[in-house]
């Protein structure tokens, strides 16, 4: 067998089988390890911000299948957030679109810290274990935005969304929607174990510095 065929065979096995096995083993292991941290962060959030502890929202998953994402709550209000995103685009999502947090929804002081260091994302380990998400993939978008996707933009939904992704390590919240789509489509076409490992390593560096968070 030619080397090219061996490489593609390994990539195929990873995409079809290996990635999901890695997600299950990794998320279940980390959930067990992180139980004390999850309890600690929950207590801190309860003391300084009250209830609810968790924030849930419907997001677009694999092939635009809706699922409920789980995060630590970082906003003063959770009841308004799911109703606050209304878009009236004619056609595709504009390439120069920047997602911005609605001004009437204030991030708590604890929430600012949780967001900066991605602590609010820890509960998504459950989404990974449940099969809604992967460790690495395009970030799950809200349905109000994916409903406006063009056929090209929909291609980013051909893989499970991730806790982190290629777009996140190349700008996080500082890039336009067009740039994000371009990075995500590159990932969909080229993802592999080595690329996922590279993204995870870069993500750790970003989390430590808090760069690009909002």
C-alpha positions as CSV (number, residue, x, y, z in Angstrom):
1,X,0.0,0.0,0.0
2,X,1.3,3.4,-0.9
3,X,2.2,5.9,1.9
4,X,-0.6,8.2,0.6
5,X,-3.2,5.5,1.0
6,X,-1.9,4.6,4.5
7,X,-2.2,8.3,5.6
8,X,-5.7,8.6,4.2
9,X,-6.8,5.2,5.7
10,X,-5.6,6.4,9.1
11,X,-7.4,9.7,8.7
12,X,-10.6,7.9,7.6
13,X,-10.5,5.7,10.7
14,X,-9.9,8.7,13.0
15,X,-12.8,10.6,11.5
16,X,-15.2,7.8,11.6
17,X,-14.2,6.0,14.8
18,X,-11.2,7.3,16.6
19,X,-12.5,10.9,17.2
20,X,-15.6,9.7,18.9
21,X,-13.7,7.1,21.0
22,X,-11.3,9.9,22.1
23,X,-14.3,12.1,23.0
24,X,-15.9,9.5,25.1
25,X,-12.8,8.4,26.9
26,X,-11.5,12.0,27.4
27,X,-14.8,13.6,28.5
28,X,-15.7,10.8,31.0
29,X,-12.2,10.9,32.5
30,X,-12.2,14.7,32.8
31,X,-15.7,14.7,34.2
32,X,-14.5,12.4,37.0
33,X,-11.3,14.5,37.6
34,X,-13.2,17.8,37.5
35,X,-16.0,16.9,39.9
36,X,-14.3,18.8,42.8
37,X,-13.7,21.8,40.5
38,X,-17.3,21.7,39.2
39,X,-18.6,21.7,42.8
40,X,-16.2,24.5,43.8
41,X,-17.1,26.7,40.8
42,X,-20.8,26.0,41.4
43,X,-20.6,27.1,45.0
44,X,-18.7,30.2,44.1
45,X,-21.3,31.1,41.5
46,X,-24.1,30.5,43.9
47,X,-22.6,32.6,46.7
48,X,-21.7,35.6,44.5
49,X,-24.4,35.4,41.8
50,X,-27.2,33.2,43.1
51,X,-29.3,30.8,41.0
52,X,-29.4,29.3,38.5
53,X,-26.0,27.8,38.4
54,X,-26.1,26.6,34.8
55,X,-27.1,28.3,31.6
56,X,-28.8,26.2,28.8
57,X,-29.5,27.2,25.3
58,X,-30.5,25.5,22.0
59,X,-27.6,25.3,19.6
60,X,-27.1,23.8,16.1
61,X,-25.3,20.5,16.2
62,X,-24.2,17.9,13.6
63,X,-26.2,18.5,10.4
64,X,-28.0,21.4,12.1
65,X,-29.7,19.1,14.6
66,X,-30.7,21.1,17.7
67,X,-29.3,20.2,21.1
68,X,-29.1,21.9,24.5
69,X,-25.7,23.3,25.4
70,X,-24.7,23.4,29.0
71,X,-22.5,26.2,30.6
72,X,-22.0,27.9,33.9
73,X,-24.2,31.0,34.0
74,X,-22.2,34.2,33.5
75,X,-25.0,36.6,32.8
76,X,-27.2,38.6,35.3
77,X,-30.2,37.4,33.2
78,X,-30.7,34.0,31.6
79,X,-34.3,34.2,30.7
80,X,-33.8,37.0,28.2
81,X,-30.7,35.6,26.5
82,X,-32.4,32.9,24.5
83,X,-34.9,35.4,23.2
84,X,-32.6,38.3,22.5
85,X,-31.1,37.3,19.2
86,X,-33.2,38.4,16.3
87,X,-31.8,38.7,12.8
88,X,-33.6,39.8,9.6
89,X,-30.9,39.2,7.0
90,X,-32.0,38.7,3.4
91,X,-30.1,35.7,2.4
92,X,-26.8,34.6,3.9
93,X,-25.2,35.6,7.1
94,X,-23.1,38.6,6.2
95,X,-19.3,38.0,6.1
96,X,-18.6,41.1,8.1
97,X,-21.0,40.2,10.8
98,X,-19.6,40.3,14.4
99,X,-21.5,38.5,17.1
100,X,-22.0,40.9,20.0
101,X,-23.5,40.3,23.4
102,X,-26.8,42.3,23.7
103,X,-26.1,45.4,25.9
104,X,-29.0,44.8,28.2
105,X,-27.5,41.5,29.4
106,X,-24.8,42.2,31.9
107,X,-22.0,39.8,32.7
108,X,-21.5,39.2,36.4
109,X,-18.2,39.8,38.1
110,X,-17.7,36.1,38.6
111,X,-18.9,35.6,35.0
112,X,-16.2,37.8,33.7
113,X,-13.6,35.6,35.2
114,X,-15.3,32.4,34.1
115,X,-15.5,33.7,30.6
116,X,-12.0,35.0,30.4
117,X,-10.5,31.7,31.4
118,X,-13.2,29.5,29.7
119,X,-14.3,28.1,33.1
120,X,-17.9,28.5,31.9
121,X,-17.3,25.9,29.2
122,X,-16.4,23.1,31.6
123,X,-20.0,21.7,31.8
124,X,-19.8,21.1,28.1
125,X,-17.8,18.0,28.9
126,X,-21.3,16.4,29.4
127,X,-22.3,17.5,25.9
128,X,-19.2,15.8,24.5
129,X,-19.9,12.6,26.5
130,X,-23.5,12.7,25.3
131,X,-22.4,12.9,21.7
132,X,-23.8,16.4,21.0
133,X,-20.3,17.9,20.8
134,X,-16.7,17.0,20.3
135,X,-13.6,18.3,22.0
136,X,-12.6,20.0,18.7
137,X,-14.8,21.3,16.0
138,X,-16.6,24.4,14.9
139,X,-18.2,26.2,17.9
140,X,-22.0,25.5,18.1
141,X,-23.9,28.4,16.7
142,X,-27.4,29.5,17.8
143,X,-30.3,28.4,15.6
144,X,-31.2,32.0,14.8
145,X,-28.0,32.3,12.9
146,X,-27.7,28.9,11.2
147,X,-31.3,29.4,9.9
148,X,-29.7,32.0,7.6
149,X,-26.7,29.9,6.4
150,X,-26.0,29.6,2.7
151,X,-25.3,26.2,1.2
152,X,-21.6,26.9,1.6
153,X,-21.9,28.0,5.2
154,X,-23.9,24.9,6.1
155,X,-20.9,22.8,5.3
156,X,-19.4,23.7,8.8
157,X,-22.3,21.7,10.2
158,X,-20.9,18.4,8.7
159,X,-18.9,17.7,11.8
160,X,-19.9,17.8,15.5
161,X,-19.4,21.2,17.0
162,X,-16.5,21.5,19.5
163,X,-15.6,23.0,22.8
164,X,-12.8,24.6,20.9
165,X,-12.0,24.9,17.2
166,X,-9.7,26.0,14.5
167,X,-11.5,29.4,14.3
168,X,-11.1,29.9,18.1
169,X,-7.3,29.5,18.1
170,X,-7.2,31.9,15.1
171,X,-9.0,34.9,16.6
172,X,-11.7,33.6,19.0
173,X,-14.2,36.4,19.3
174,X,-12.2,39.0,17.4
175,X,-12.8,37.7,13.9
176,X,-15.7,38.3,11.5
177,X,-18.3,35.6,10.7
178,X,-16.8,35.3,7.2
179,X,-13.3,34.6,8.7
180,X,-14.8,32.1,11.2
181,X,-16.6,30.2,8.4
182,X,-13.4,30.1,6.4
183,X,-11.5,28.6,9.3
184,X,-14.3,26.2,10.1
185,X,-14.5,24.9,6.5
186,X,-10.8,24.4,6.5
187,X,-11.2,22.2,9.6
188,X,-14.1,20.2,8.1
189,X,-12.0,19.4,5.1
190,X,-8.7,18.7,6.9
191,X,-9.4,17.5,10.5
192,X,-7.2,14.8,11.8
193,X,-5.7,13.6,15.1
194,X,-2.6,15.8,14.6
195,X,-4.7,18.9,13.8
196,X,-7.0,18.3,16.8
197,X,-4.0,17.9,19.0
198,X,-2.5,21.1,17.7
199,X,-5.7,23.0,18.3
200,X,-6.0,21.7,21.9
201,X,-2.5,22.8,22.7
202,X,-3.1,26.2,21.2
203,X,-6.4,26.4,23.2
204,X,-4.6,25.7,26.5
205,X,-2.3,28.6,25.7
206,X,-5.2,31.0,25.0
207,X,-7.1,29.9,28.1
208,X,-4.1,30.6,30.3
209,X,-3.7,34.1,28.8
210,X,-7.5,34.8,28.5
211,X,-6.8,36.3,25.0
212,X,-9.8,36.9,22.8
213,X,-12.5,36.3,25.4
214,X,-15.5,38.5,25.9
